Amino acid sequence: MAPATAINPDLVQERKNATINSEEFAIWWAGGSNELYKKREMAKLFYEDPQFVDHQHIANMSHKELYEYTTEKAVRFLLKLREYLKKQQPEAAPLTPIEEMYELRALMGGPLGSGLFPANFPLRLHYSMFLPTLLRQASDEQCKLWLEKAWNFDGIIGTYAQTELGHGTYLRGLETRADYDIEKQEFILNSPTLTSYKWWPGGLGLTVNMVVLMAQLYIKGRSYGFQPFLVRIRNEKTHEPEPGVDVGDIGPRIGLNGVNNGYLGLKNVRIPLNQMLSRNNQVLPDGTFVKGPEPLLLYGTMVYVRVMIVRDVSVNLLQAATIATRYSAVRRQGVEAGGQQETQIIDFLTQQQKLFPQIAKGIFYRLAADRVWDFYRVVSKELDKGNKRNLAELHALSCCLKAICSDESAKGVEILRKACGGHGFMASANFGNLYAAATAACTYEGENTVLLLQTARFLVKNFLDGLKRLVLPKTVTYLRMSPQFKWSGKLETLVTVLEITSMERVRHTFFLMQRNKKNPKQTNHAGIQLTKAAVMHGRAFLARMALDSIREQIKKGTIPPALREVMDQLLNIFIMDLFLSSVDEILCFIPSIKGKQIHEVEARYEKYLLAFRRNAVAVVDGFDYHDRDLASTLGCYDGRVYERLMAEARKCELNSEPVNTKSAAYLNRLMKAKL
């Protein structure tokens, strides 16, 4: 933090006027004093190391320069992190391998990761997909061969290659082939068409040397569906592509260009029999296909990734909210009475409506990710015992939350950028990187519309089960609640209204689909209704989760008394924002709600925005983002916005000389042309 004398006076006053202590909020947000200490120690470890100082803004780098710079930095980061972790004495019970991967992946996708790697961490797929897939889909014998080596980067750097140039979420359409050669007991891998080339996997282009490859298995010309194969694509010692491997970078993207997304084509690449991951299915030497239990753990891997995405986008959103909130306290515009100082834009209710709901969303999205992660760990233990009763519920919930939270976070970052006016458009404000990270999450690991449709089908099935009076999963028990309620305007009522609306939307969609069954040409005409049902379910879940979570934490004493009022304000803002965003759906299905009730909620919503205003800066301070985490000229703790903007502008390479010789020559030619 900057010395007090260097801090913008408006931010000094904001912190003085707050009714909460930012440090107390930071302790709660981090999960306790020990966790906050570890977080700060980790930041200190890297941010105070000169070798991790960025001497050039990534906006000034070419695609090639950015990749090389980010890769070099990532290697230094991992080597230093490994040495640091070796010295730490474990204080708690040891983590399971999947939990350890989650913690490490959370570190890389969290504020430190985004601070050190604004163009994203180039080896993230190694941790988020390659290792978890090995753990969950390789047999015990295969894990002994490869998992530890991959964990330690002992000759193995990997990614997960499923998506193809011509197919993404439609897995049955994947074209990559794996034909089994019985005589040699090998699989022959081929990309038979241009559209069968693998496309998008992070790190695939130039970084990794092995992939988990999803390919259609053929034995004696018969298809056995897509299966996972472990394939070496680059030589362990030379890093040259292996024979028959066509691999490279897919080119610049809108953002996240440090990840090195790649393409992969294969021509008659042979791998031994034991490199088909065989925890679920296997091929015997004589070509017999042995179908194992349903590949439940495949879903487990995807759930793991989607929970991580919800955590990641909540970080993106809260970083953007911190930048915009601090800037809004510093930026002044307009005078209410002659001769007075201009007004802080954070005092305008219209500005508060842009900022404060995003703060609330970021908080409760993170709490939702924590809730689903706890659920995931329970289900993982059940799956290990062959119990799949909760898997469908977990899968549907993770699909829904990934879709809604990524979409809302991307929209939220853009709202916050525009809330900063023209300065928010500067690359140095860092909204571009935050938006790229959030919006990219809308399409990777499952395109959002497809995920919403998967959730919706789960909802329709359980609505039917409810009609049959079967026991429903916990998150959808509301599907057979009574549509009758008494309006009070309190949070419990608003949550109930969202649940009833969700139930009625599912009911409407169910009967629409029943009618469409009579006409085969209309079987896919319910897509819009299905996605609406999934969105309403997600909103209802988030509202109920937020209400229950805060109540539980207050009851347990997890939330200190001094923070309860501000958390109540954020809870009200969050749930009322969900309610008001759903008004069109609510009025469609609950005719008893009139304009009077809507106006009542709007008035209370504005009241809570105004009430939270006093502690807005204190709360974003409590997220405890280091200035390097934010990487923003607008969002630093000291609030010296204009000084930082000018200093960054002077660093621009175009300002390194008073006259740019090439452009001046062209301009001179134009002026002498006498058009």
C-alpha positions as CSV (number, residue, x, y, z in Angstrom):
1,M,0.0,0.0,0.0
2,A,1.1,3.6,-0.7
3,P,2.0,5.9,2.2
4,A,-1.0,7.9,3.5
5,T,0.4,11.2,2.2
6,A,0.4,9.8,-1.4
7,I,-3.2,8.6,-1.3
8,N,-5.9,10.6,-3.1
9,P,-7.8,12.7,-0.5
10,D,-11.2,11.4,-1.7
11,L,-10.2,7.8,-1.0
12,V,-8.7,8.9,2.4
13,Q,-12.1,10.3,3.2
14,E,-14.0,7.3,1.9
15,R,-12.0,5.0,4.2
16,K,-12.5,7.3,7.1
17,N,-16.3,7.5,6.7
18,A,-16.7,3.7,6.4
19,T,-18.5,1.9,9.3
20,I,-16.7,-1.3,8.7
21,N,-13.1,-2.3,9.0
22,S,-11.6,-3.5,5.7
23,E,-9.2,-5.8,7.5
24,E,-12.0,-7.5,9.3
25,F,-13.8,-8.0,6.0
26,A,-10.6,-9.3,4.3
27,I,-10.3,-11.9,7.1
28,W,-13.8,-13.1,6.5
29,W,-13.5,-13.1,2.7
30,A,-10.2,-15.1,2.8
31,G,-11.7,-17.7,5.2
32,G,-9.8,-16.7,8.3
33,S,-6.6,-14.9,9.5
34,N,-4.4,-17.8,8.5
35,E,-5.7,-18.0,5.0
36,L,-5.3,-14.2,4.6
37,Y,-1.8,-14.4,5.9
38,K,-0.9,-17.2,3.4
39,K,-2.4,-15.2,0.6
40,R,-0.4,-12.1,1.4
41,E,2.8,-14.1,1.9
42,M,2.3,-15.6,-1.6
43,A,1.8,-12.2,-3.1
44,K,4.8,-10.9,-1.3
45,L,6.9,-13.9,-2.5
46,F,6.3,-13.0,-6.2
47,Y,5.5,-9.3,-6.3
48,E,8.6,-8.3,-4.3
49,D,10.8,-10.4,-6.6
50,P,12.5,-8.3,-9.3
51,Q,12.3,-11.1,-11.8
52,F,8.5,-10.9,-11.8
53,V,8.4,-7.2,-12.6
54,D,6.8,-6.4,-16.0
55,H,8.9,-3.8,-17.8
56,Q,6.6,-3.7,-20.8
57,H,2.8,-3.7,-21.0
58,I,1.5,-6.8,-22.8
59,A,-0.5,-4.5,-25.1
60,N,2.8,-3.5,-26.7
61,M,3.9,-7.1,-27.4
62,S,3.4,-9.1,-30.6
63,H,1.7,-12.5,-30.4
64,K,5.0,-14.3,-30.5
65,E,6.7,-12.0,-28.0
66,L,3.7,-12.4,-25.6
67,Y,3.8,-16.2,-25.8
68,E,7.6,-16.4,-25.2
69,Y,7.5,-13.9,-22.4
70,T,4.5,-15.6,-20.7
71,T,6.0,-19.1,-21.0
72,E,9.4,-18.0,-19.5
73,K,7.6,-16.3,-16.7
74,A,5.4,-19.3,-16.0
75,V,8.4,-21.6,-15.7
76,R,10.0,-19.3,-13.3
77,F,6.8,-19.1,-11.3
78,L,6.4,-22.9,-11.1
79,L,10.0,-23.4,-10.1
80,K,9.8,-20.8,-7.3
81,L,6.4,-22.0,-6.2
82,R,7.6,-25.6,-5.9
83,E,10.6,-24.5,-3.7
84,Y,8.2,-22.4,-1.6
85,L,5.7,-25.3,-1.1
86,K,8.5,-27.7,-0.1
87,K,9.4,-25.5,2.9
88,Q,5.8,-25.3,4.1
89,Q,4.8,-27.5,7.0
90,P,1.3,-28.9,6.5
91,E,-0.9,-27.7,9.3
92,A,-4.1,-29.4,8.4
93,A,-5.1,-32.9,7.1
94,P,-3.4,-33.8,3.8
95,L,-5.5,-33.0,0.7
96,T,-6.6,-35.6,-1.8
97,P,-4.9,-35.4,-5.2
98,I,-8.0,-33.7,-6.8
99,E,-8.3,-31.2,-3.9
100,E,-4.6,-30.4,-4.2
101,M,-5.1,-29.8,-8.0
102,Y,-8.1,-27.6,-7.2
103,E,-6.1,-25.5,-4.7
104,L,-3.2,-25.0,-7.2
105,R,-5.6,-24.3,-10.0
106,A,-7.5,-21.8,-7.8
107,L,-4.2,-20.0,-7.2
108,M,-3.4,-19.7,-10.9
109,G,-7.0,-18.6,-11.7
110,G,-7.2,-16.2,-8.8
111,P,-5.9,-12.7,-8.3
112,L,-2.2,-13.6,-8.0
113,G,-2.5,-15.6,-11.3
114,S,-4.2,-12.8,-13.1
115,G,-1.7,-10.3,-11.7
116,L,1.3,-12.2,-12.8
117,F,-0.3,-13.5,-16.0
118,P,-2.8,-10.9,-17.4
119,A,-2.8,-12.9,-20.7
120,N,-3.6,-16.0,-18.7
121,F,-1.5,-18.8,-17.3
122,P,0.0,-20.9,-20.2
123,L,-0.1,-24.3,-18.3
124,R,-3.6,-24.0,-16.8
125,L,-5.0,-26.9,-18.9
126,H,-2.3,-29.1,-17.5
127,Y,-3.7,-28.6,-14.0
128,S,-7.4,-28.1,-14.8
129,M,-8.0,-30.9,-17.4
130,F,-4.9,-33.1,-18.1
131,L,-4.1,-34.1,-14.5
132,P,-7.8,-34.5,-13.4
133,T,-8.5,-36.6,-16.4
134,L,-5.6,-38.9,-15.8
135,L,-6.6,-39.2,-12.2
136,R,-10.2,-40.0,-13.0
137,Q,-10.0,-42.0,-16.2
138,A,-6.7,-43.9,-16.1
139,S,-6.6,-47.3,-14.4
140,D,-4.6,-47.6,-11.2
141,E,-1.8,-49.2,-13.2
142,Q,-1.8,-46.3,-15.7
143,C,-1.8,-43.8,-12.9
144,K,1.3,-45.4,-11.4
145,L,3.0,-45.0,-14.8
146,W,2.1,-41.4,-15.6
147,L,0.3,-39.4,-12.9
148,E,3.3,-38.7,-10.7
149,K,5.5,-37.9,-13.6
150,A,2.9,-35.5,-15.0
151,W,2.4,-33.9,-11.6
152,N,6.1,-33.2,-11.4
153,F,6.6,-32.3,-15.1
154,D,8.9,-35.2,-15.3
155,G,9.0,-35.4,-19.1
156,I,5.3,-34.7,-19.4
157,I,3.5,-31.4,-20.0
158,G,-0.1,-32.1,-21.1
159,T,-3.5,-30.8,-22.2
160,Y,-6.9,-32.2,-23.0
161,A,-7.8,-32.4,-26.7
162,Q,-11.5,-32.9,-27.4
163,T,-12.9,-30.0,-29.4
164,E,-12.4,-30.2,-33.2
165,L,-12.4,-27.6,-35.9
166,G,-15.9,-28.8,-37.0
167,H,-17.3,-30.1,-33.7
168,G,-17.5,-28.8,-30.1
169,T,-20.2,-29.9,-27.7
170,Y,-21.7,-32.5,-30.1
171,L,-19.4,-35.3,-28.9
172,R,-20.9,-38.0,-31.1
173,G,-19.8,-35.9,-34.1
174,L,-16.1,-36.1,-33.3
175,E,-14.2,-37.4,-36.3
176,T,-10.7,-38.2,-34.9
177,R,-10.3,-42.0,-35.3
178,A,-8.4,-44.6,-33.3
179,D,-8.4,-47.9,-35.2
180,Y,-7.1,-50.9,-33.2
181,D,-4.5,-53.1,-34.9
182,I,-4.9,-56.5,-33.3
183,E,-1.7,-58.0,-34.8
184,K,0.5,-55.3,-33.4
185,Q,-1.7,-54.4,-30.4
186,E,-1.6,-50.7,-31.2
187,F,-4.0,-48.0,-31.9
188,I,-3.6,-46.1,-35.2
189,L,-4.7,-42.4,-34.8
190,N,-5.9,-40.3,-37.7
191,S,-7.5,-37.0,-38.4
192,P,-9.4,-38.0,-41.6
193,T,-10.7,-34.5,-42.5
194,L,-9.8,-30.9,-42.0
195,T,-12.7,-30.5,-39.6
196,S,-11.4,-33.4,-37.5
197,Y,-8.3,-31.4,-36.5
198,K,-8.3,-30.7,-32.8
199,W,-8.8,-27.0,-32.2
200,W,-8.6,-24.8,-29.1
201,P,-6.9,-26.8,-26.4
202,G,-4.8,-24.5,-24.2
203,G,-1.1,-25.1,-24.5
204,L,-1.5,-27.4,-27.4
205,G,0.2,-25.2,-30.0
206,L,3.8,-25.1,-28.8
207,T,3.8,-25.8,-25.1
208,V,2.7,-29.4,-24.3
209,N,4.3,-32.6,-25.4
210,M,1.4,-35.0,-24.5
211,V,-2.4,-34.9,-24.8
212,V,-5.4,-36.8,-23.5
213,L,-7.0,-37.2,-26.9
214,M,-10.7,-38.0,-27.3
215,A,-11.2,-40.1,-30.4
216,Q,-13.7,-42.5,-31.9
217,L,-12.6,-46.1,-31.3
218,Y,-12.9,-48.6,-34.1
219,I,-12.2,-52.3,-33.9
220,K,-12.5,-54.4,-37.1
221,G,-14.4,-51.5,-38.6
222,R,-17.0,-51.3,-35.9
223,S,-17.4,-48.1,-33.8
224,Y,-17.3,-48.2,-30.0
225,G,-17.8,-44.5,-29.4
226,F,-15.3,-41.9,-28.3
227,Q,-12.6,-43.0,-25.8
228,P,-9.7,-41.2,-24.1
229,F,-6.1,-41.9,-25.3
230,L,-2.8,-40.7,-24.0
231,V,-0.7,-39.5,-26.9
232,R,2.8,-38.1,-27.1
233,I,2.8,-35.3,-29.7
234,R,6.3,-33.8,-29.1
235,N,9.6,-35.5,-28.4
236,E,10.5,-35.4,-24.7
237,K,14.1,-34.3,-25.3
238,T,14.0,-32.2,-28.5
239,H,10.3,-30.9,-28.3
240,E,10.1,-31.6,-32.0
241,P,6.7,-32.9,-33.2
242,E,6.5,-36.6,-33.4
243,P,6.2,-38.3,-36.9
244,G,2.7,-37.9,-38.3
245,V,1.9,-35.0,-35.9
246,D,0.8,-31.7,-37.4
247,V,0.6,-29.2,-34.5
248,G,0.7,-25.4,-34.1
249,D,-0.9,-22.3,-32.6
250,I,-4.3,-21.2,-33.9
251,G,-3.4,-17.6,-34.0
252,P,-4.3,-14.5,-31.9
253,R,-7.6,-14.4,-30.0
254,I,-9.6,-11.5,-28.6
255,G,-7.7,-12.2,-25.3
256,L,-6.0,-14.8,-23.2
257,N,-3.2,-15.0,-25.8
258,G,-0.7,-16.3,-23.2
259,V,-2.4,-19.7,-23.3
260,N,-1.1,-20.8,-26.7
261,N,-4.3,-22.5,-27.9
262,G,-3.5,-24.9,-30.7
263,Y,-4.5,-27.2,-33.5
264,L,-3.6,-30.9,-33.9
265,G,-3.8,-33.2,-36.8
266,L,-2.7,-36.9,-36.8
267,K,-1.7,-39.2,-39.7
268,N,-1.1,-42.8,-38.9
269,V,0.3,-42.1,-35.4
270,R,0.6,-45.4,-33.5
271,I,0.4,-45.8,-29.7
272,P,0.5,-49.0,-27.6
273,L,-2.6,-50.7,-26.3
274,N,-2.0,-49.5,-22.7
275,Q,-2.4,-45.8,-23.8
276,M,-6.1,-46.0,-24.0
277,L,-7.2,-44.8,-20.6
278,S,-9.0,-47.8,-19.2
279,R,-10.6,-47.1,-15.8
280,N,-14.1,-47.2,-17.5
281,N,-13.7,-49.2,-20.8
282,Q,-10.8,-51.2,-22.1
283,V,-9.7,-53.2,-25.2
284,L,-8.2,-56.6,-24.7
285,P,-5.2,-57.7,-26.8
286,D,-7.4,-59.8,-29.0
287,G,-9.6,-56.8,-29.8
288,T,-12.4,-57.6,-27.4
289,F,-14.1,-54.4,-26.2
290,V,-14.9,-54.6,-22.5
291,K,-17.5,-52.0,-21.5
292,G,-17.0,-50.9,-17.9
293,P,-19.4,-49.1,-15.6
294,E,-21.0,-45.9,-17.0
295,P,-18.2,-43.3,-17.4
296,L,-19.5,-41.3,-14.5
297,L,-16.1,-39.9,-13.7
298,L,-15.9,-38.1,-17.0
299,Y,-18.8,-36.0,-15.8
300,G,-16.9,-35.5,-12.6
301,T,-14.0,-34.0,-14.4
302,M,-16.2,-31.6,-16.3
303,V,-18.0,-30.6,-13.1
304,Y,-14.6,-29.9,-11.5
305,V,-13.6,-27.6,-14.4
306,R,-17.0,-25.8,-14.3
307,V,-16.8,-25.1,-10.6
308,M,-13.3,-23.6,-11.2
309,I,-14.8,-21.4,-14.0
310,V,-17.4,-20.0,-11.6
311,R,-14.6,-19.1,-9.2
312,D,-12.5,-17.6,-11.9
313,V,-15.2,-15.3,-13.3
314,S,-16.2,-14.2,-9.8
315,V,-12.5,-13.0,-9.5
316,N,-12.7,-11.2,-12.8
317,L,-15.9,-9.5,-11.8
318,L,-14.7,-8.4,-8.4
319,Q,-11.4,-7.1,-9.8
320,A,-13.4,-5.0,-12.3
321,A,-15.7,-3.8,-9.5
322,T,-12.7,-2.8,-7.3
323,I,-11.2,-0.8,-10.2
324,A,-14.5,0.9,-11.0
325,T,-15.5,1.6,-7.4
326,R,-12.2,3.3,-6.5
327,Y,-12.2,5.3,-9.7
328,S,-15.8,6.4,-9.1
329,A,-14.7,7.8,-5.7
330,V,-11.9,9.7,-7.3
331,R,-13.6,10.9,-10.5
332,R,-15.7,14.1,-10.1
333,Q,-18.2,15.4,-12.5
334,G,-20.9,18.1,-12.3
335,V,-21.8,20.8,-9.8
336,E,-25.1,20.9,-7.9
337,A,-24.7,24.5,-6.8
338,G,-22.4,27.2,-8.1
339,G,-18.9,27.5,-6.6
340,Q,-19.0,24.0,-5.0
341,Q,-16.6,21.2,-5.7
342,E,-17.7,18.8,-8.4
343,T,-19.6,15.7,-7.3
344,Q,-18.0,12.3,-6.9
345,I,-19.7,10.2,-9.5
346,I,-20.1,7.4,-6.9
347,D,-22.7,9.7,-5.3
348,F,-25.0,9.4,-8.3
349,L,-27.6,6.7,-7.9
350,T,-27.2,5.7,-11.6
351,Q,-23.5,5.0,-10.9
352,Q,-24.3,3.0,-7.8
353,Q,-26.7,0.9,-9.8
354,K,-23.9,0.0,-12.1
355,L,-21.3,-0.7,-9.4
356,F,-22.9,-2.2,-6.3
357,P,-24.9,-5.1,-7.9
358,Q,-21.7,-6.3,-9.5
359,I,-19.9,-6.3,-6.1
360,A,-22.8,-8.4,-4.7
361,K,-22.8,-10.8,-7.7
362,G,-19.0,-11.4,-7.4
363,I,-19.4,-12.2,-3.7
364,F,-22.3,-14.6,-4.1
365,Y,-20.9,-16.3,-7.2
366,R,-17.8,-17.2,-5.2
367,L,-20.0,-18.5,-2.4
368,A,-22.0,-20.5,-4.9
369,A,-18.7,-22.0,-6.3
370,D,-17.7,-23.0,-2.8
371,R,-21.1,-24.6,-2.2
372,V,-20.9,-26.6,-5.4
373,W,-17.3,-27.6,-4.7
374,D,-18.3,-29.0,-1.3
375,F,-21.1,-30.9,-3.1
376,Y,-18.6,-32.1,-5.7
377,R,-16.3,-33.6,-3.1
378,V,-19.3,-35.5,-1.5
379,V,-20.3,-36.8,-4.9
380,S,-16.7,-37.8,-5.8
381,K,-16.6,-40.0,-2.7
382,E,-19.9,-41.5,-3.6
383,L,-18.8,-42.3,-7.2
384,D,-15.7,-44.0,-5.9
385,K,-18.1,-46.4,-4.2
386,G,-20.3,-46.8,-7.3
387,N,-23.0,-44.6,-6.0
388,K,-24.3,-42.2,-8.7
389,R,-27.5,-41.0,-7.1
390,N,-26.4,-37.3,-6.9
391,L,-24.4,-37.1,-10.0
392,A,-27.2,-35.9,-12.3
393,E,-28.1,-33.1,-9.9
394,L,-24.5,-32.0,-9.5
395,H,-23.9,-32.1,-13.3
396,A,-27.1,-30.0,-14.0
397,L,-26.2,-27.5,-11.3
398,S,-22.6,-27.0,-12.4
399,C,-23.8,-26.6,-16.1
400,C,-26.3,-24.0,-15.0
401,L,-24.0,-22.0,-12.8
402,K,-21.2,-22.0,-15.2
403,A,-23.5,-20.6,-17.9
404,I,-25.2,-18.0,-15.8
405,C,-22.2,-16.8,-13.8
406,S,-19.9,-16.5,-16.8
407,D,-22.5,-14.7,-18.9
408,E,-23.4,-12.3,-16.0
409,S,-19.8,-11.7,-15.2
410,A,-18.9,-10.8,-18.7
411,K,-21.8,-8.4,-18.9
412,G,-20.8,-7.0,-15.5
413,V,-17.2,-6.3,-16.5
414,E,-18.5,-4.4,-19.5
415,I,-20.9,-2.4,-17.4
416,L,-18.1,-1.5,-15.0
417,R,-15.8,-0.5,-17.9
418,K,-18.5,1.8,-19.3
419,A,-19.0,3.2,-15.8
420,C,-15.5,4.5,-16.0
421,G,-16.1,6.5,-19.1
422,G,-13.4,7.0,-21.7
423,H,-10.6,6.1,-19.3
424,G,-12.1,2.6,-18.9
425,F,-11.3,2.0,-22.6
426,M,-7.6,2.4,-22.0
427,A,-5.6,-0.8,-22.1
428,S,-3.9,0.3,-18.9
429,A,-7.2,0.3,-17.1
430,N,-7.1,-3.5,-17.6
431,F,-10.8,-4.0,-18.3
432,G,-9.9,-5.6,-21.6
433,N,-8.0,-8.5,-20.0
434,L,-10.7,-9.0,-17.4
435,Y,-13.5,-8.9,-20.0
436,A,-11.6,-11.3,-22.3
437,A,-11.2,-13.8,-19.4
438,A,-14.9,-13.6,-18.4
439,T,-16.3,-13.7,-21.9
440,A,-14.0,-16.6,-23.0
441,A,-15.5,-18.6,-20.2
442,C,-18.9,-18.4,-21.9
443,T,-17.8,-20.8,-24.6
444,Y,-15.0,-23.0,-23.3
445,E,-15.7,-26.2,-21.4
446,G,-19.2,-26.3,-22.7
447,E,-21.0,-23.5,-24.7
448,N,-23.5,-21.8,-22.5
449,T,-26.6,-22.5,-24.4
450,V,-25.8,-26.2,-24.7
451,L,-25.1,-26.3,-20.9
452,L,-28.5,-24.6,-20.2
453,L,-30.2,-27.2,-22.3
454,Q,-28.6,-30.0,-20.3
455,T,-29.8,-28.4,-17.1
456,A,-33.3,-27.9,-18.6
457,R,-33.7,-31.6,-19.5
458,F,-32.8,-32.5,-15.9
459,L,-35.5,-30.0,-14.7
460,V,-38.2,-31.5,-17.1
461,K,-37.3,-35.0,-16.0
462,N,-37.6,-34.1,-12.3
463,F,-40.9,-32.2,-12.9
464,L,-42.3,-35.5,-14.3
465,D,-40.9,-37.4,-11.3
466,G,-42.6,-34.8,-9.1
467,L,-45.9,-35.6,-10.8
468,K,-45.3,-39.3,-10.0
469,R,-44.6,-38.3,-6.4
470,L,-41.0,-39.6,-6.5
471,V,-38.3,-38.1,-4.2
472,L,-36.7,-35.1,-5.8
473,P,-33.1,-33.9,-5.5
474,K,-32.6,-31.2,-2.9
475,T,-32.0,-28.3,-5.4
476,V,-35.3,-29.0,-7.2
477,T,-37.7,-29.9,-4.4
478,Y,-39.4,-26.5,-5.1
479,L,-40.7,-28.0,-8.4
480,R,-43.8,-29.3,-6.5
481,M,-44.3,-26.5,-4.1
482,S,-47.6,-24.8,-3.9
483,P,-47.9,-21.7,-6.2
484,Q,-49.8,-19.9,-3.4
485,F,-47.9,-17.4,-1.3
486,K,-48.5,-14.2,0.7
487,W,-46.8,-11.1,-0.6
488,S,-44.6,-9.3,2.0
489,G,-41.8,-7.8,0.0
490,K,-39.3,-9.5,2.3
491,L,-36.3,-11.4,1.0
492,E,-37.9,-14.8,1.8
493,T,-40.9,-13.8,-0.3
494,L,-38.7,-12.7,-3.2
495,V,-36.8,-16.0,-3.2
496,T,-40.1,-17.9,-3.0
497,V,-41.4,-15.9,-6.0
498,L,-38.3,-16.8,-8.0
499,E,-38.8,-20.5,-7.2
500,I,-42.5,-20.4,-8.1
501,T,-41.6,-18.7,-11.4
502,S,-39.0,-21.3,-12.1
503,M,-41.4,-24.1,-11.3
504,E,-44.1,-22.6,-13.6
505,R,-41.6,-22.0,-16.4
506,V,-40.6,-25.7,-16.1
507,R,-44.2,-26.8,-16.1
508,H,-45.0,-24.7,-19.2
509,T,-42.0,-26.1,-21.0
510,F,-42.9,-29.7,-20.0
511,F,-46.4,-29.5,-21.4
512,L,-45.1,-27.7,-24.5
513,M,-42.8,-30.6,-25.1
514,Q,-45.6,-33.1,-24.5
515,R,-47.6,-31.4,-27.2
516,N,-44.7,-31.3,-29.6
517,K,-44.2,-35.1,-29.3
518,K,-47.2,-35.4,-31.6
519,N,-45.4,-33.6,-34.4
520,P,-41.8,-34.9,-35.0
521,K,-40.9,-31.8,-36.9
522,Q,-41.3,-29.7,-33.7
523,T,-39.2,-31.8,-31.4
524,N,-36.5,-29.1,-31.3
525,H,-38.8,-26.2,-31.1
526,A,-38.7,-26.0,-27.3
527,G,-35.1,-24.8,-27.1
528,I,-35.9,-21.2,-26.2
529,Q,-38.3,-22.3,-23.5
530,L,-35.8,-24.8,-22.1
531,T,-33.1,-22.3,-21.8
532,K,-35.4,-19.9,-20.1
533,A,-36.3,-22.6,-17.6
534,A,-32.6,-23.3,-16.9
535,V,-31.9,-19.6,-16.4
536,M,-34.8,-19.2,-14.0
537,H,-33.7,-22.3,-12.1
538,G,-30.2,-20.8,-11.8
539,R,-31.5,-17.5,-10.5
540,A,-33.8,-19.3,-8.0
541,F,-30.8,-21.4,-6.8
542,L,-28.5,-18.4,-6.4
543,A,-31.1,-16.5,-4.5
544,R,-31.9,-19.4,-2.1
545,M,-28.2,-20.2,-1.7
546,A,-27.3,-16.6,-0.9
547,L,-30.1,-16.3,1.7
548,D,-29.3,-19.6,3.3
549,S,-25.5,-19.0,3.2
550,I,-25.7,-15.6,5.0
551,R,-28.2,-17.0,7.6
552,E,-26.0,-20.0,8.3
553,Q,-22.8,-17.9,8.6
554,I,-24.6,-15.5,11.0
555,K,-25.9,-18.4,13.1
556,K,-22.4,-20.0,13.3
557,G,-20.7,-16.7,14.0
558,T,-18.6,-16.9,10.8
559,I,-19.6,-13.4,9.8
560,P,-18.5,-10.9,12.6
561,P,-21.2,-8.8,14.1
562,A,-19.6,-5.6,12.7
563,L,-20.0,-6.9,9.1
564,R,-23.6,-8.1,9.4
565,E,-25.3,-4.9,8.4
566,V,-23.2,-4.5,5.2
567,M,-23.6,-8.2,4.3
568,D,-27.4,-7.7,4.8
569,Q,-27.2,-4.8,2.4
570,L,-25.3,-6.8,-0.2
571,L,-27.7,-9.8,0.2
572,N,-30.7,-7.5,-0.4
573,I,-29.0,-5.9,-3.4
574,F,-28.2,-9.3,-4.9
575,I,-31.6,-10.9,-4.4
576,M,-33.6,-7.8,-5.5
577,D,-31.4,-7.5,-8.6
578,L,-32.2,-11.2,-9.4
579,F,-35.9,-10.4,-8.8
580,L,-36.0,-7.3,-10.9
581,S,-34.0,-9.0,-13.7
582,S,-36.7,-11.7,-13.8
583,V,-39.8,-9.4,-13.8
584,D,-40.8,-10.4,-17.3
585,E,-40.9,-14.1,-16.3
586,I,-42.6,-13.4,-12.9
587,L,-45.4,-11.4,-14.5
588,C,-45.9,-14.2,-17.1
589,F,-46.5,-16.8,-14.5
590,I,-47.7,-15.0,-11.3
591,P,-50.6,-12.7,-12.2
592,S,-51.3,-11.9,-8.6
593,I,-48.1,-9.7,-8.6
594,K,-49.0,-6.2,-9.8
595,G,-47.0,-3.1,-10.7
596,K,-47.4,-1.8,-7.1
597,Q,-45.3,-4.7,-5.7
598,I,-42.7,-4.3,-8.4
599,H,-42.4,-0.6,-7.6
600,E,-42.1,-1.5,-3.9
601,V,-39.1,-3.7,-4.7
602,E,-37.6,-1.0,-6.9
603,A,-37.8,1.5,-4.1
604,R,-36.3,-0.8,-1.5
605,Y,-33.5,-1.7,-4.0
606,E,-32.6,2.0,-4.4
607,K,-32.7,2.4,-0.6
608,Y,-30.1,-0.4,-0.2
609,L,-27.9,1.0,-2.9
610,L,-27.8,4.3,-1.1
611,A,-27.2,2.6,2.3
612,F,-24.3,0.6,0.9
613,R,-22.7,3.7,-0.6
614,R,-20.8,4.6,2.6
615,N,-18.9,1.3,2.8
616,A,-18.4,0.6,-0.9
617,V,-14.7,1.5,-1.0
618,A,-14.1,-0.3,2.3
619,V,-15.6,-3.5,1.0
620,V,-13.6,-3.5,-2.3
621,D,-10.5,-2.8,-0.1
622,G,-11.5,-5.9,1.8
623,F,-11.1,-8.1,-1.2
624,D,-7.5,-7.4,-0.5
625,Y,-6.3,-7.1,-4.1
626,H,-2.7,-6.1,-4.5
627,D,-2.2,-3.3,-7.0
628,R,-0.4,-5.9,-9.2
629,D,-3.5,-8.1,-9.0
630,L,-5.5,-5.4,-10.6
631,A,-2.9,-4.1,-13.0
632,S,-4.9,-1.0,-13.5
633,T,-4.1,2.7,-13.7
634,L,-7.7,3.4,-12.5
635,G,-7.9,0.9,-9.6
636,C,-4.8,1.3,-7.5
637,Y,-5.1,1.7,-3.7
638,D,-3.7,5.2,-3.8
639,G,-6.2,6.5,-6.2
640,R,-3.7,8.5,-8.2
641,V,-5.6,7.9,-11.4
642,Y,-4.5,10.8,-13.5
643,E,-0.8,10.6,-12.5
644,R,-0.8,6.9,-13.4
645,L,-2.6,7.4,-16.7
646,M,-0.1,10.1,-17.8
647,A,2.9,8.0,-16.6
648,E,1.7,5.0,-18.6
649,A,1.1,7.1,-21.7
650,R,4.6,8.4,-21.6
651,K,5.9,4.8,-21.6
652,C,4.2,4.2,-25.0
653,E,6.8,3.2,-27.6
654,L,5.4,5.8,-30.0
655,N,6.5,8.5,-27.6
656,S,10.1,7.3,-27.5
657,E,11.0,9.9,-30.2
658,P,9.6,13.4,-30.9
659,V,9.1,12.6,-34.6
660,N,8.2,9.2,-36.0
661,T,10.3,9.3,-39.2
662,K,8.2,6.9,-41.3
663,S,4.8,8.4,-40.6
664,A,6.2,11.9,-40.9
665,A,7.5,11.1,-44.4
666,Y,4.1,9.9,-45.5
667,L,2.3,12.9,-44.0
668,N,4.8,15.3,-45.7
669,R,4.1,13.6,-49.0
670,L,0.3,14.1,-48.4
671,M,0.7,17.8,-47.6
672,K,2.9,18.4,-50.7
673,A,0.5,16.5,-53.0
674,K,-2.0,19.5,-53.2
675,L,-5.0,17.3,-53.6
